[in-house]
Amino acid sequence: DVTEVEQKNDQLQKMLKMLKKTSIKVQSQNKKLQILATRDPLTRCLNRRSFFKIFENEMSRARRYGHGLSCVMTDIDFFKSINDNHGHLAGDQVLQRVSQTLRSALRKSDAICRYGGEEFCVLLPHIDAENAVRAAERFRFLVESSPFGEIKITASFGAATMDIDTDKPELLIDRADKALYAAKEGGRNCVVHWNHLTVK
C-alpha cells in the first residue's frame, strides 16, 4: 500500500527532525555545563582547576620542544578602596571590565584564570622573558586606558618565564607572584619580571 508507506515515511521524517532538535538541545546544554564547570561565573575567565590542566599540558610541551613559556600575575590596584567607596556591585563590575580587557588582548593560544579575588593569571605559551614583559606592559596600558566612569582603574603586573629549574606550574606562578609583589611595592601600575629580582 503506497499510502501506508508514505505515512510511515512521514512519521520517520518527523521522528528524525525531533531527534535532530533534541540532539542540538543536548549539545547546547553540554556546552553550557562545560562553561559552568570550567569558568568563573563573574569574569568568564577559567577557574583554577581548568587553568592548571592547561598549564601542565603547555609546560610539558614547552619542555619537550624547547620553546618559551611565561606567565603573568596581575592584581587590580586599591581594589579594597573601590569596594569600600563605591560598593561591591561596582567592585564586581570593575572585575568584569578588567577581565574583559585582558581577554580581548590575548592570542588564541593564551589562557587566563581568575586566580582569586581581584587577582588574575595569564599563561603565555611560546613567549620568552622579553616578550612576556612586553605583553604585560600592553595589558597594563589597556587596563589603565579602559574608561570606567569616575573610577580610575590600574593594575600591577608580575611576570615569570620557564627555565630549566621550573618543573611545576606552581613554581612559575609563585615567581610571577613575587614579581607582582615587587611591582606593588615599587609604586603599582607597573610591570616587574622575576629575572629583574634575581639579577645581582
One Martini backbone bead per residue (centre of mass of N, CA, C, O) as a GRO file, in nm:
protein
  200
    1ASP     BB    1   0.090   0.041   0.028
    2VAL     BB    2   0.157   0.363  -0.048
    3THR     BB    3   0.023   0.529   0.179
    4GLU     BB    4   0.158   0.379   0.416
    5VAL     BB    5   0.448   0.442   0.336
    6GLU     BB    6   0.419   0.752   0.345
    7GLN     BB    7   0.339   0.769   0.644
    8LYS     BB    8   0.598   0.636   0.751
    9ASN     BB    9   0.790   0.848   0.632
   10ASP     BB   10   0.673   1.088   0.780
   11GLN     BB   11   0.726   0.980   1.064
   12LEU     BB   12   1.029   0.948   1.027
   13GLN     BB   13   1.091   1.246   0.967
   14LYS     BB   14   0.980   1.357   1.235
   15MET     BB   15   1.170   1.194   1.418
   16LEU     BB   16   1.435   1.307   1.301
   17LYS     BB   17   1.376   1.603   1.374
   18MET     BB   18   1.349   1.556   1.678
   19LEU     BB   19   1.632   1.434   1.720
   20LYS     BB   20   1.787   1.681   1.619
   21LYS     BB   21   1.679   1.881   1.828
   22THR     BB   22   1.773   1.721   2.076
   23SER     BB   23   2.073   1.715   2.004
   24ILE     BB   24   2.113   2.024   2.004
   25LYS     BB   25   2.020   2.064   2.296
   26VAL     BB   26   2.234   1.883   2.430
   27GLN     BB   27   2.481   2.035   2.323
   28SER     BB   28   2.409   2.306   2.453
   29GLN     BB   29   2.404   2.202   2.746
   30ASN     BB   30   2.695   2.093   2.749
   31LYS     BB   31   2.826   2.368   2.699
   32LYS     BB   32   2.718   2.505   2.954
   33LEU     BB   33   2.842   2.301   3.153
   34GLN     BB   34   3.135   2.347   3.068
   35ILE     BB   35   3.143   2.643   3.149
   36LEU     BB   36   3.063   2.601   3.449
   37ALA     BB   37   3.313   2.400   3.508
   38THR     BB   38   3.557   2.617   3.387
   39ARG     BB   39   3.425   2.888   3.497
   40ASP     BB   40   3.394   3.202   3.601
   41PRO     BB   41   3.094   3.362   3.643
   42LEU     BB   42   3.185   3.668   3.649
   43THR     BB   43   3.449   3.673   3.427
   44ARG     BB   44   3.493   3.410   3.228
   45CYS     BB   45   3.719   3.276   3.340
   46LEU     BB   46   3.912   3.052   3.436
   47ASN     BB   47   3.954   2.816   3.649
   48ARG     BB   48   4.196   2.665   3.826
   49ARG     BB   49   4.163   2.373   3.730
   50SER     BB   50   4.166   2.427   3.422
   51PHE     BB   51   4.427   2.592   3.413
   52PHE     BB   52   4.624   2.370   3.520
   53LYS     BB   53   4.580   2.174   3.291
   54ILE     BB   54   4.692   2.359   3.069
   55PHE     BB   55   4.964   2.424   3.201
   56GLU     BB   56   5.081   2.136   3.207
   57ASN     BB   57   5.070   2.090   2.902
   58GLU     BB   58   5.249   2.337   2.820
   59MET     BB   59   5.498   2.256   2.987
   60SER     BB   60   5.557   1.982   2.849
   61ARG     BB   61   5.582   2.106   2.566
   62ALA     BB   62   5.815   2.304   2.626
   63ARG     BB   63   6.016   2.084   2.711
   64ARG     BB   64   6.009   1.909   2.453
   65TYR     BB   65   6.057   2.174   2.236
   66GLY     BB   66   6.198   2.443   2.363
   67HIS     BB   67   5.994   2.657   2.440
   68GLY     BB   68   5.841   2.917   2.555
   69LEU     BB   69   5.720   3.017   2.899
   70SER     BB   70   5.470   3.228   3.041
   71CYS     BB   71   5.369   3.432   3.328
   72VAL     BB   72   5.094   3.645   3.454
   73MET     BB   73   5.044   3.857   3.724
   74THR     BB   74   4.740   4.023   3.849
   75ASP     BB   75   4.642   4.336   4.023
   76ILE     BB   76   4.418   4.539   4.148
   77ASP     BB   77   4.432   4.852   4.240
   78PHE     BB   78   4.271   4.937   4.520
   79PHE     BB   79   4.012   4.747   4.552
   80LYS     BB   80   3.902   4.796   4.837
   81SER     BB   81   3.831   5.100   4.788
   82ILE     BB   82   3.618   5.044   4.577
   83ASN     BB   83   3.427   4.890   4.762
   84ASP     BB   84   3.408   5.105   4.991
   85ASN     BB   85   3.323   5.365   4.797
   86HIS     BB   86   3.115   5.194   4.569
   87GLY     BB   87   3.083   4.901   4.611
   88HIS     BB   88   3.036   4.565   4.511
   89LEU     BB   89   2.913   4.611   4.235
   90ALA     BB   90   3.144   4.784   4.126
   91GLY     BB   91   3.361   4.570   4.178
   92ASP     BB   92   3.243   4.360   3.981
   93GLN     BB   93   3.258   4.546   3.730
   94VAL     BB   94   3.562   4.576   3.735
   95LEU     BB   95   3.631   4.279   3.700
   96GLN     BB   96   3.489   4.252   3.428
   97ARG     BB   97   3.648   4.468   3.276
   98VAL     BB   98   3.932   4.352   3.315
   99SER     BB   99   3.880   4.072   3.194
  100GLN     BB  100   3.788   4.175   2.917
  101THR     BB  101   4.050   4.326   2.849
  102LEU     BB  102   4.240   4.083   2.869
  103ARG     BB  103   4.094   3.887   2.672
  104SER     BB  104   4.119   4.084   2.419
  105ALA     BB  105   4.459   4.051   2.429
  106LEU     BB  106   4.456   3.760   2.344
  107ARG     BB  107   4.547   3.476   2.229
  108LYS     BB  108   4.446   3.162   2.149
  109SER     BB  109   4.688   3.022   2.325
  110ASP     BB  110   4.593   3.160   2.560
  111ALA     BB  111   4.540   3.199   2.926
  112ILE     BB  112   4.277   3.270   3.175
  113CYS     BB  113   4.264   3.340   3.535
  114ARG     BB  114   4.090   3.340   3.828
  115TYR     BB  115   4.280   3.321   4.114
  116GLY     BB  116   4.172   3.559   4.313
  117GLY     BB  117   3.963   3.785   4.347
  118GLU     BB  118   4.173   4.043   4.191
  119GLU     BB  119   4.325   3.794   4.057
  120PHE     BB  120   4.535   3.719   3.772
  121CYS     BB  121   4.621   3.461   3.523
  122VAL     BB  122   4.864   3.438   3.254
  123LEU     BB  123   4.917   3.235   2.972
  124LEU     BB  124   5.235   3.218   2.761
  125PRO     BB  125   5.299   3.070   2.492
  126HIS     BB  126   5.594   3.125   2.321
  127ILE     BB  127   5.726   3.309   2.563
  128ASP     BB  128   5.955   3.520   2.659
  129ALA     BB  129   6.071   3.750   2.873
  130GLU     BB  130   6.059   4.001   2.693
  131ASN     BB  131   5.761   3.941   2.585
  132ALA     BB  132   5.624   3.934   2.862
  133VAL     BB  133   5.668   4.232   2.926
  134ARG     BB  134   5.520   4.341   2.680
  135ALA     BB  135   5.248   4.213   2.740
  136ALA     BB  136   5.210   4.337   3.024
  137GLU     BB  137   5.224   4.631   2.925
  138ARG     BB  138   4.976   4.612   2.749
  139PHE     BB  139   4.778   4.540   2.970
  140ARG     BB  140   4.826   4.786   3.147
  141PHE     BB  141   4.739   4.999   2.940
  142LEU     BB  142   4.448   4.893   2.890
  143VAL     BB  143   4.345   4.924   3.177
  144GLU     BB  144   4.409   5.230   3.210
  145SER     BB  145   4.234   5.305   2.934
  146SER     BB  146   3.979   5.198   3.066
  147PRO     BB  147   3.673   5.312   3.098
  148PHE     BB  148   3.503   5.394   3.443
  149GLY     BB  149   3.409   5.654   3.491
  150GLU     BB  150   3.521   5.767   3.805
  151ILE     BB  151   3.690   5.513   3.794
  152LYS     BB  152   4.024   5.433   3.847
  153ILE     BB  153   4.208   5.192   3.661
  154THR     BB  154   4.460   4.973   3.789
  155ALA     BB  155   4.760   4.759   3.745
  156SER     BB  156   4.964   4.495   3.849
  157PHE     BB  157   5.275   4.324   3.730
  158GLY     BB  158   5.388   3.977   3.706
  159ALA     BB  159   5.670   3.797   3.570
  160ALA     BB  160   5.743   3.465   3.423
  161THR     BB  161   5.998   3.224   3.313
  162MET     BB  162   6.089   2.942   3.192
  163ASP     BB  163   6.323   2.702   3.313
  164ILE     BB  164   6.514   2.435   3.411
  165ASP     BB  165   6.383   2.461   3.715
  166THR     BB  166   6.094   2.440   3.593
  167ASP     BB  167   5.846   2.182   3.697
  168LYS     BB  168   5.604   2.377   3.790
  169PRO     BB  169   5.344   2.589   3.787
  170GLU     BB  170   5.371   2.694   4.082
  171LEU     BB  171   5.656   2.817   4.045
  172LEU     BB  172   5.589   3.026   3.827
  173ILE     BB  173   5.366   3.168   3.989
  174ASP     BB  174   5.538   3.246   4.233
  175ARG     BB  175   5.730   3.431   4.074
  176ALA     BB  176   5.512   3.621   3.962
  177ASP     BB  177   5.410   3.702   4.246
  178LYS     BB  178   5.675   3.834   4.342
  179ALA     BB  179   5.679   4.042   4.112
  180LEU     BB  180   5.409   4.171   4.188
  181TYR     BB  181   5.494   4.267   4.467
  182ALA     BB  182   5.718   4.455   4.356
  183ALA     BB  183   5.524   4.635   4.193
  184LYS     BB  184   5.365   4.735   4.441
  185GLU     BB  185   5.616   4.843   4.597
  186GLY     BB  186   5.699   5.031   4.329
  187GLY     BB  187   5.385   5.186   4.286
  188ARG     BB  188   5.236   5.061   4.078
  189ASN     BB  189   5.142   5.041   3.759
  190CYS     BB  190   5.342   4.789   3.681
  191VAL     BB  191   5.634   4.601   3.565
  192VAL     BB  192   5.766   4.275   3.673
  193HIS     BB  193   6.039   4.060   3.655
  194TRP     BB  194   6.193   3.800   3.800
  195ASN     BB  195   6.481   3.855   3.681
  196HIS     BB  196   6.513   4.138   3.825
  197LEU     BB  197   6.535   4.002   4.117
  198THR     BB  198   6.793   3.797   4.047
  199VAL     BB  199   6.974   4.017   3.970
  200LYS     BB  200   7.290   4.132   4.097
   0.00000   0.00000   0.00000
